[in-house]
């Protein structure tokens, strides 16, 4: 990815209720990939879940936050799936990597 870009960092603690959580997560990732300005996503879950999505601009993030299907998922997350969560938005100025 070409810098600068933005990272939306979503950390969460789940409830014990599953109730189609995995299906919704797949749906949201598929939908996010269709949004203008979307650059990528990475996710991991153990004691806490961490999902980082990457975006071209703050405007692209704001549009995704207001997507109707995403609003439904946010509501269900607060009602059923999350004990708590935190969303952080950061501007990525530089990146580097290693690959064997």
C-alpha positions as CSV (number, residue, x, y, z in Angstrom):
1,X,0.0,0.0,0.0
2,X,1.2,3.5,-0.7
3,X,1.5,5.7,2.3
4,X,-0.1,7.7,3.8
5,X,-3.3,5.7,4.4
6,X,-5.5,5.1,7.3
7,X,-6.0,2.1,9.6
8,X,-9.2,1.4,11.6
9,X,-8.2,-0.8,14.5
10,X,-11.2,-2.6,16.1
11,X,-10.5,-4.5,19.3
12,X,-13.2,-6.4,21.0
13,X,-14.1,-8.9,23.7
14,X,-16.9,-11.3,22.7
15,X,-19.9,-12.5,24.6
16,X,-20.6,-16.2,24.8
17,X,-23.4,-15.9,22.2
18,X,-22.4,-17.0,18.7
19,X,-25.7,-16.5,16.9
20,X,-24.3,-16.3,13.3
21,X,-21.3,-14.1,14.3
22,X,-19.0,-15.8,11.8
23,X,-21.4,-15.3,9.0
24,X,-21.8,-11.6,9.7
25,X,-18.1,-11.2,9.9
26,X,-17.7,-12.7,6.5
27,X,-20.5,-10.6,5.1
28,X,-18.9,-7.4,6.5
29,X,-15.5,-8.2,5.0
30,X,-17.0,-9.0,1.6
31,X,-19.0,-5.8,1.7
32,X,-16.1,-3.7,2.9
33,X,-14.0,-4.9,0.0
34,X,-16.6,-3.4,-2.4
35,X,-16.4,0.0,-0.8
36,X,-14.5,2.8,-2.5
37,X,-11.3,3.6,-0.7
38,X,-10.9,0.1,0.9
39,X,-7.4,-1.2,0.8
40,X,-7.3,-4.4,2.9
41,X,-8.1,-6.1,6.2
42,X,-6.3,-8.3,8.8
43,X,-7.9,-10.1,11.7
44,X,-7.0,-12.3,14.7
45,X,-9.0,-13.5,17.7
46,X,-8.0,-15.1,21.0
47,X,-8.9,-13.5,24.4
48,X,-9.6,-10.3,22.4
49,X,-10.3,-9.9,18.8
50,X,-8.3,-7.5,16.7
51,X,-9.4,-6.4,13.2
52,X,-7.5,-3.8,11.3
53,X,-9.0,-2.4,8.0
54,X,-7.1,-0.1,5.7
55,X,-8.6,2.9,3.9
56,X,-7.4,5.6,1.5
57,X,-9.1,8.4,3.4
58,X,-11.1,9.5,6.4
59,X,-14.0,10.2,4.1
60,X,-13.9,6.5,2.9
61,X,-14.0,5.4,6.5
62,X,-17.0,7.7,7.3
63,X,-18.9,6.4,4.3
64,X,-18.3,2.8,5.4
65,X,-19.4,3.6,9.0
66,X,-22.8,4.7,7.6
67,X,-23.3,1.8,5.2
68,X,-26.8,0.4,6.1
69,X,-25.6,-3.3,6.3
70,X,-22.7,-2.2,8.5
71,X,-25.0,-0.2,10.7
72,X,-27.1,-3.4,11.2
73,X,-24.0,-5.3,12.1
74,X,-22.9,-2.6,14.6
75,X,-26.3,-2.8,16.2
76,X,-26.2,-6.6,16.5
77,X,-22.7,-6.4,17.8
78,X,-23.8,-4.1,20.7
79,X,-26.9,-6.2,21.3
80,X,-25.5,-9.7,21.1
81,X,-21.8,-10.3,20.3
82,X,-19.6,-7.8,22.2
83,X,-18.9,-7.3,25.9
84,X,-16.9,-4.3,24.8
85,X,-15.0,-2.8,21.9
86,X,-12.8,0.1,21.0
87,X,-12.3,1.6,17.6
88,X,-9.1,3.6,16.9
89,X,-8.3,5.4,13.6
90,X,-4.7,6.0,12.8
91,X,-2.9,7.6,9.9
92,X,-0.1,5.3,8.6
93,X,2.8,7.5,7.5
94,X,5.3,4.7,6.9
95,X,5.4,0.9,6.5
96,X,8.0,-1.7,5.9
97,X,8.0,-5.5,5.9
98,X,10.0,-8.6,5.7
99,X,9.2,-11.7,3.8
100,X,11.3,-14.9,3.6
